[in-house]
Amino acid sequence: MSSKLLDRKWKSRDQEIHKQRLREVKSAVRTLQSTPYHPNPVARNQKKEAMLESMLKQKLISLQDATLKLKGKIVYYWKR
């Protein structure tokens, strides 16, 4: 008979501990909504502008070289 009483006490104590843990447990899943990703268009545009600027500089240099070559040819033909 005493074992049945002890079993009931232990079960009730286990239930109390379980209920207490359920009350005190913290959520492992974030319930707060995170802020959406907003890329900075200014920074992206700066990178794009820098790339375009370098490409334009290269084209300008190649055009200047071509112009100098043509001027040299024109001068050569005029002197003949």
VMD Tcl script that draws the C-alpha trace (Angstrom):
set ca {
  {0.00 0.00 0.00}
  {2.73 2.42 0.77}
  {4.26 1.95 -2.63}
  {1.03 3.08 -4.33}
  {0.99 6.21 -2.19}
  {4.61 6.91 -2.93}
  {4.00 6.34 -6.64}
  {1.16 8.88 -6.62}
  {3.32 11.42 -4.76}
  {6.21 10.94 -7.18}
  {3.91 11.21 -10.19}
  {2.29 14.36 -8.85}
  {5.71 15.82 -8.07}
  {6.91 14.97 -11.58}
  {3.79 16.65 -13.00}
  {4.45 19.77 -10.94}
  {8.04 19.91 -12.11}
  {6.90 19.43 -15.69}
  {4.29 22.19 -15.43}
  {6.84 24.52 -13.82}
  {9.32 23.88 -16.63}
  {6.63 24.54 -19.21}
  {5.85 27.87 -17.54}
  {9.49 28.92 -17.31}
  {10.83 27.64 -20.60}
  {11.92 30.22 -23.15}
  {11.04 29.86 -26.77}
  {13.77 28.49 -29.03}
  {12.05 29.99 -32.07}
  {12.25 33.71 -32.69}
  {8.77 35.11 -32.64}
  {9.75 38.66 -33.53}
  {9.47 39.56 -37.17}
  {12.81 40.56 -38.60}
  {13.15 43.74 -40.61}
  {13.07 43.20 -44.36}
  {16.25 43.63 -46.39}
  {16.52 47.09 -47.93}
  {19.64 47.42 -50.04}
  {21.30 50.79 -50.13}
  {20.78 52.03 -53.71}
  {23.27 54.86 -53.23}
  {26.13 52.47 -52.48}
  {25.15 50.21 -55.36}
  {24.92 53.17 -57.72}
  {28.33 54.42 -56.58}
  {29.87 51.09 -57.52}
  {28.10 51.10 -60.86}
  {29.17 54.69 -61.54}
  {32.76 53.87 -60.66}
  {32.73 50.95 -63.08}
  {31.20 53.07 -65.84}
  {33.71 55.82 -65.19}
  {36.65 53.43 -65.51}
  {35.19 51.99 -68.73}
  {34.70 55.47 -70.16}
  {38.26 56.44 -69.23}
  {39.57 53.40 -71.09}
  {37.48 54.24 -74.15}
  {38.62 57.86 -74.01}
  {42.25 56.81 -73.87}
  {41.79 54.47 -76.84}
  {40.04 57.25 -78.80}
  {42.85 59.66 -78.00}
  {45.40 57.11 -79.20}
  {43.43 56.56 -82.41}
  {43.20 60.33 -82.95}
  {46.95 60.75 -82.50}
  {47.61 57.97 -85.02}
  {45.27 59.58 -87.55}
  {46.90 62.99 -87.03}
  {50.29 61.39 -87.60}
  {49.09 59.79 -90.85}
  {47.56 63.07 -92.04}
  {50.78 64.96 -91.33}
  {52.79 62.23 -93.09}
  {50.59 62.43 -96.23}
  {50.68 66.24 -96.29}
  {54.45 66.33 -96.12}
  {54.82 64.12 -99.18}
}
mol new
graphics top color blue
foreach p $ca { graphics top sphere $p radius 0.5 }
foreach p [lrange $ca 0 end-1] q [lrange $ca 1 end] { graphics top cylinder $p $q radius 0.2 }
display resetview
